[in-house]
Amino acid sequence: MARAYGFVEYGGPETQQLLDVDVPVPGPGQLLVAVRAAGVNPADWKVRSGTRRNSIAVHFPAVLGREVAGVVQAAGGNTVADFAVGDAVFGATATGFGGYAEYTLVDAAAAAHKPEAVSYEVAATLPVAAGTALDIAEHLGIVDADTVLVLGAGGGVGSALTQLAHAAGAAVLGVASAGKRDAVESCGGVWIESGPGFDMRVAAATERCGAVTAIVDLVGGEVLERAVALTRAPERVVSVADPARAEALGGSGITRRRTREVFDRIASLVVRGILDPRVERAFPLSDAGSALALVESGHAGGKVVVTVP
């Protein structure tokens, strides 16, 4: 048996608890990983709440978390040629398995070797938020002539996207709360306060930074609708939070590429100092509930991880 942290039914934090689970057995193309760190994301509490029950299958008790870094303990059969027992890896957990655990399964196709220069804590935050940001940046083809408007720039995806766009030479207007101003500016963005009138503040900023040529939406709803009016290129609107609305407005959602090649490139950006995942807090597995509570509160200034001794 192994320790894990998850939930026993849909609902609020009261459904969460430490669990004793069987050590999973890797199938073809899978790796058994001894977890050293797991990333904590808003999607984790959204799955627990049941708001994603139509898109993500859950079998109770369910272990939380979708991204990990750790050490390979075993591989499924003879189907995994690129990894060996003892390798340090990071990646996305296999369907039906969670990351807040001593052991989990990772599809070898969605795993990469962890560079020695990247800590387990940092590597564990790369597959979801940083991976999404890279997918968006490459989908939009951001270049130095762009002015990119990021709605929700203070979160994990927003801060990573701001850094990537800034590194490409683009101007970045980052809409976020006042408490996240420093985070936006430290990533190379121009901070725009969120809330009523944000679109007017963006319009004023474009007089200095140039007209908005691309929008990345991590908020959705009316905020997205008001933002689209600020660009003459609605086809370059990408929404993670509200893809259906973005499509109706002329934009799109984003297709995630959880592949080794993408993860290798993200890790390289970290090693080269182009991308800083900004790990703010680390909590032990025994206190994973506090880690998720911090993310669910919306007040985390950077990435949060759960560590496994």
C-alpha positions in Angstrom: 0.0 0.0 0.0 1.0 3.6 -0.5 -0.1 7.0 0.7 -2.1 9.4 -1.5 -4.3 12.4 -1.2 -7.7 12.6 -2.9 -11.4 12.8 -2.6 -14.2 10.3 -1.9 -17.1 12.1 -3.6 -17.8 15.3 -5.5 -18.0 18.4 -3.4 -15.9 20.8 -1.4 -12.7 20.5 0.6 -14.6 18.3 3.1 -14.5 15.5 0.6 -10.7 15.4 0.6 -8.6 13.1 2.7 -5.4 11.1 2.9 -5.8 7.7 1.4 -4.2 4.3 1.4 -4.0 2.9 -2.1 -2.4 0.0 -3.9 0.8 0.7 -5.7 -0.2 0.8 -9.4 1.1 -1.7 -11.9 2.3 -0.2 -15.2 0.7 -1.4 -18.3 2.2 -1.3 -21.8 3.7 2.0 -22.5 3.5 3.2 -18.9 6.0 4.1 -16.2 5.6 3.5 -12.5 7.1 6.7 -10.9 8.0 7.2 -7.3 6.7 10.8 -7.0 9.1 13.5 -5.6 6.8 16.4 -6.4 3.4 17.1 -7.9 2.1 20.3 -9.4 -1.2 21.8 -8.0 -3.6 23.4 -10.4 -7.0 25.0 -10.4 -8.2 22.0 -12.5 -7.6 19.8 -9.5 -10.3 21.4 -7.3 -12.6 21.8 -10.4 -12.5 18.1 -10.9 -13.1 17.5 -7.2 -16.1 19.8 -7.3 -17.7 17.9 -10.1 -17.8 20.7 -12.6 -15.8 18.6 -15.0 -17.6 15.3 -14.5 -18.8 15.3 -18.2 -15.2 15.5 -19.5 -13.1 13.7 -16.9 -14.0 10.3 -15.7 -13.5 9.7 -12.0 -13.6 6.5 -10.0 -13.8 6.9 -6.2 -11.7 7.3 -4.2 -9.9 9.5 -6.7 -6.3 10.8 -6.3 -5.8 14.5 -7.1 -3.2 16.0 -9.4 -2.2 15.7 -13.1 1.5 16.5 -13.2 4.5 15.0 -11.4 8.2 14.6 -11.3 9.9 11.6 -9.8 12.0 8.5 -10.3 11.1 5.6 -12.6 10.6 2.4 -10.5 9.3 0.1 -13.3 8.2 0.1 -16.9 5.3 -1.8 -18.5 6.6 -4.9 -20.2 9.1 -4.3 -23.0 7.2 -1.4 -24.5 9.3 1.5 -23.0 12.6 1.8 -24.7 13.7 5.3 -23.7 13.5 5.1 -19.9 15.2 2.9 -17.4 14.7 2.2 -13.7 16.3 5.1 -11.7 15.7 7.7 -14.4 14.5 11.1 -13.1 11.5 12.1 -15.1 8.5 14.5 -15.3 5.3 14.4 -17.1 1.5 14.1 -17.1 -0.2 11.3 -15.1 -1.9 8.5 -17.0 -5.7 8.6 -17.3 -7.3 7.6 -14.0 -4.2 8.2 -11.9 -3.3 11.2 -9.7 -0.1 13.0 -8.8 -0.6 13.6 -5.1 0.7 10.2 -4.2 3.8 8.3 -3.3 3.5 6.4 -6.6 1.7 7.0 -9.8 1.6 5.9 -13.5 2.8 8.1 -16.3 2.4 7.3 -20.0 5.9 7.1 -21.4 4.8 9.2 -24.4 3.8 12.0 -22.0 7.1 11.9 -20.0 10.5 13.4 -20.4 13.9 13.2 -18.7 14.3 15.8 -16.0 17.4 17.9 -16.6 19.8 17.8 -13.7 19.7 21.6 -13.4 15.9 21.6 -12.9 14.6 20.6 -9.4 11.9 18.1 -8.9 9.7 20.9 -7.6 10.1 23.0 -10.7 9.8 20.1 -13.1 6.5 19.0 -11.5 5.0 22.3 -12.6 5.9 22.2 -16.3 3.4 19.8 -18.0 0.2 21.7 -17.3 0.6 25.4 -17.0 3.9 25.9 -18.9 2.9 23.3 -21.4 -0.4 25.1 -22.1 1.5 28.4 -22.4 3.9 27.0 -25.0 1.0 25.5 -27.0 -0.7 28.9 -27.0 2.4 30.9 -28.0 3.2 28.6 -30.9 -0.5 28.4 -32.0 -0.5 32.2 -32.2 3.0 32.4 -33.7 3.8 35.4 -31.4 6.5 37.6 -32.8 8.2 40.9 -31.8 5.6 43.0 -33.7 2.8 41.7 -31.6 0.9 43.3 -28.7 -0.5 40.4 -26.7 -3.4 40.9 -24.2 -3.4 38.3 -21.5 -6.6 38.0 -19.4 -5.8 36.4 -16.1 -2.0 37.1 -16.4 -1.3 36.4 -12.7 -1.9 32.7 -12.8 0.4 29.8 -13.8 -0.5 29.8 -17.5 -0.7 33.6 -17.7 2.7 34.2 -16.1 4.4 31.5 -18.3 2.7 32.9 -21.5 3.8 36.5 -20.5 7.4 35.3 -20.2 7.3 33.5 -23.5 5.7 36.4 -25.4 8.1 38.8 -23.8 11.1 36.6 -24.8 9.8 36.7 -28.4 10.0 40.5 -28.2 6.2 41.1 -28.1 4.6 43.8 -25.8 2.4 42.1 -23.2 -0.6 43.7 -21.5 -1.4 41.5 -18.5 -4.8 41.9 -16.8 -4.7 40.8 -13.2 -5.7 41.9 -9.7 -3.7 44.5 -7.8 -2.2 41.8 -5.7 -0.5 40.2 -8.7 0.9 43.4 -10.2 4.5 42.5 -9.2 4.1 39.0 -10.7 2.9 40.4 -14.0 5.7 43.0 -14.2 8.4 40.6 -13.1 7.5 38.4 -16.1 7.9 41.3 -18.5 4.3 42.4 -18.8 2.6 45.7 -18.5 0.1 45.3 -15.6 -3.5 46.3 -16.2 -5.8 46.2 -13.2 -8.7 43.7 -13.6 -12.3 44.6 -12.8 -14.8 47.0 -14.2 -13.3 49.3 -16.8 -10.3 47.0 -17.5 -11.0 47.4 -21.3 -10.7 51.2 -21.1 -7.4 50.8 -19.2 -6.2 48.4 -21.9 -7.2 50.8 -24.6 -5.2 53.6 -22.9 -2.2 51.3 -22.7 -2.3 50.5 -26.4 -1.4 54.1 -27.1 2.0 53.3 -25.7 2.3 49.7 -26.6 0.5 49.4 -30.0 -2.8 47.9 -30.9 -3.8 44.5 -29.6 -2.9 41.9 -32.2 -3.6 38.7 -30.1 -5.6 37.8 -27.0 -5.1 35.0 -24.6 -8.1 34.4 -22.3 -7.8 32.6 -19.0 -11.0 34.2 -17.5 -13.9 33.7 -19.9 -17.4 35.1 -19.9 -18.1 38.8 -20.2 -14.4 39.7 -19.7 -13.6 37.8 -22.9 -16.4 39.4 -24.8 -15.3 42.9 -23.8 -11.7 42.1 -24.7 -12.4 40.9 -28.2 -13.7 44.4 -29.0 -10.1 45.6 -28.5 -8.6 43.7 -31.4 -9.0 43.8 -35.2 -7.9 40.2 -35.4 -10.5 38.0 -33.6 -9.0 35.0 -35.3 -6.0 35.4 -33.0 -8.1 35.0 -29.8 -7.4 31.9 -27.9 -9.4 30.9 -24.8 -8.5 28.2 -22.2 -11.4 29.3 -19.9 -14.2 29.7 -22.4 -13.3 28.1 -25.8 -16.9 27.8 -27.0 -17.4 31.6 -26.5 -14.1 32.3 -28.2 -15.1 30.2 -31.2 -18.4 32.1 -31.4 -16.4 35.3 -31.4 -14.1 34.2 -34.2 -11.3 32.7 -32.1 -10.6 29.2 -30.8 -9.7 27.0 -27.9 -6.3 25.4 -27.7 -5.3 21.8 -28.4 -2.8 20.5 -25.7 0.2 18.6 -26.8 1.3 16.5 -23.8 4.3 14.9 -25.5 7.9 14.2 -24.7 9.1 16.6 -27.4 7.1 19.5 -26.0 8.1 18.8 -22.4 11.8 18.6 -23.5 11.5 22.0 -25.0 9.8 23.5 -21.9 12.6 22.1 -19.7 15.2 23.6 -22.1 13.6 27.0 -21.7 13.9 26.7 -17.9 17.5 25.6 -18.1 18.3 28.5 -20.4 16.7 31.0 -18.1 13.9 32.0 -20.5 11.1 30.6 -18.4 10.8 30.7 -14.6 7.7 28.7 -13.4 7.9 30.7 -10.2 7.3 28.1 -7.5 5.9 29.9 -4.5 5.1 27.3 -1.9 5.8 23.6 -1.3 3.6 21.5 1.0 4.3 17.9 2.1 1.9 15.2 1.0 0.5 15.0 4.5 -0.6 18.7 4.1 -1.8 18.5 0.5 -5.1 19.9 1.5 -3.5 23.2 2.4 -1.7 23.3 -1.0 -5.0 22.9 -2.9 -6.8 25.4 -0.6 -4.2 28.0 -1.5 -4.7 27.5 -5.2 -8.5 27.4 -4.8 -8.4 30.7 -3.0 -6.9 32.4 -6.0 -4.3 34.1 -3.9 -1.2 32.0 -4.9 1.4 34.4 -6.3 3.1 31.6 -8.1 3.1 27.8 -8.6 2.3 25.5 -5.7 3.6 22.0 -5.3 3.1 18.9 -3.1 6.3 17.2 -2.2 6.8 13.5 -1.2 9.7 12.7 1.1 
